[in-house]
Amino acid sequence: MFARYPDLTIDLEVSERYVSLVEDGVDVAIRLGHLSDSSLVARQMGCVEAVVVATPAYLDLHGIPMTLADLERHNCLPFMFQGSSKTWKFRNSEGEIAIMPSAKLRTNDAVGVMAAVRAGLGLAQGPSWMFAEEIAAGRLVRVLTARQSCHRTRCAKQ
């Protein structure tokens, strides 16, 4: 890319907050989920499959959740965004279902969520790519697979 456009410069900022493209002078943002500012030009880039995972040891001790109601008796490890736990989203034949997971540990750090679930502290929901290596190695197990959700990824431009 730089060979083709030698005058191009890129400042790449990775943030957990929604930046205001206009106020912060940002040309392009990649966002997951609903785009609230309808004055922006947005294009769907893809879909990120969300999965729920736990360690085999956690599931042996606490049981495998078979329904969404079963999540109430499990320790969940939600990702926090702007000071609040993000809801866990699932799909069924009627559409999308959002659940606020119960939690003893919450963090706004994806690496922290990964460390907590790997330590056997509970169930975590996140993008399938984040857990793919751990699932393939058998260190994490997917649960509630029939109810997985897809989070839309959008590219927004000023």
N, C-alpha and C positions, 0 to 999 in steps of 0.2 A: 504494500500500500504506500509506504513512504517513498519507495523507488518511483512509483507512478506519479505521486503528488509530492514532490520534494519540498514545497512550501507549506505543507500541512503540519499543524501542531495539534496535539491532543492533550488536554488535561483530563485525566480519568479520576473521578471521585466516586468512591464506593461508600454508600451511606445507608443506614437503616431508616432514615427519615425521608419523608416526601419533600423534595425541594420544590420551591416555586420557580419554574423555569424562567419566567419573566423577571421576577425580583432578584433572583440569584444569578442571572445572566447565563443560564444553561441552555445550550442549543438542542440537546437530545437527552432523553431519559428513558430507561427501560424499567417498566413497572410491572408488578404482578397484581392482578385483581382489577377491581373496578376503577375506572378513570373518572374522578369526580369533576374536574374542570372541563366542561364541554366546549370551551373556546379553543382548546388544543386540538391539533391534528394528530390522530392516533391510528395506528395500524396494528392489528393483531399479528404477532410474530410466531406464536405457538401456544402450546399447552403444556403445563408442568403437572405431571401426575403426582398427587400427594399420597403418601403411604403412612400407615401406622406400624411401628416396629417396637420390639422389646427383645431383651436377651432371653435365650432358652431358660436360664435359671430363674429369671423373674416370672416367666410364664408357668414354670413348674411350681413355684411357690404360691402364686396368686391366681392361677388359672388363665385360660385363654378367653378373652372377650369374644362372644359370639354375636352379640347385638350391641347397638349403640347405647342402650340402657345399661349394659354391663360396664360401660366406662365409668359410671358413678362409683363403683366399688374399687376402681383402680387408681393408682397414683399416676397422674399424667404430667408430662413435662412440657408445658406450653412455651412457645416463643413469645416474648413480650415485644410490643411495638408501641412506642410513644406512651410508655408507662402502664399499659394494659395487656393482659393476656390476649393473644389472637384466638379467635374462635377456630375450632376444628371444623372443616367443611367435609361433608359426605354427600353422596348421591344415592337416591333410590328411584323407584319407578315414578314417583311424583315430583322429582326434582331435587334441588339442593337442600340440605339440612345443615344448620350451623349449631354446634354444641360448644358451650363454654366448659372446658375441661377443669376438673378439680385438680389442685396442685399444692404440693408442699414446697416445691422448688420451681421458680420461674426465672428466666434469664432472657436478655435481649441479644445474646450471643449464640449464633448457630453452632460454633465450636463447643460452647458450654452445654447446649442441648445434646449434642453428639456424645460428649464425655459423660453426661449424666445417664443417658440411656445405655451406653456401653458399660457403665458401672452397675447396671441393674437396678437403678432407682425408680424406674417406671416405664410407661409407654410414651413414645414421642411420635409426632406427626410432622412430616416434612417432605420436601421434594424427593422423588425416588432416586435421583442421581446422587443425592447426598448420602444415602444409605446403601447404595448398590454394592460396593466392595464388601461391606460388613455382612450383607445378606448373602452374597455369593460365597463368602468364607464360612457361613453358618454361625457367625457371632451374633447376628440379629435375625429375627424372624418377623415376617410380615403377618399382620392380623387384620381382620375385617376387610379382606381383599374384595369382597363383593360390593363394598360400599365406598370404594375409593373415589376421590374427587379429582377434578382437573382445574387448575388455576390458570387463567388466561394470562399470557405475557404480552404486554403491549409496549410499543415504541411510541413515545409522544414527542412531538416537535413543536416549537413555537410557530 
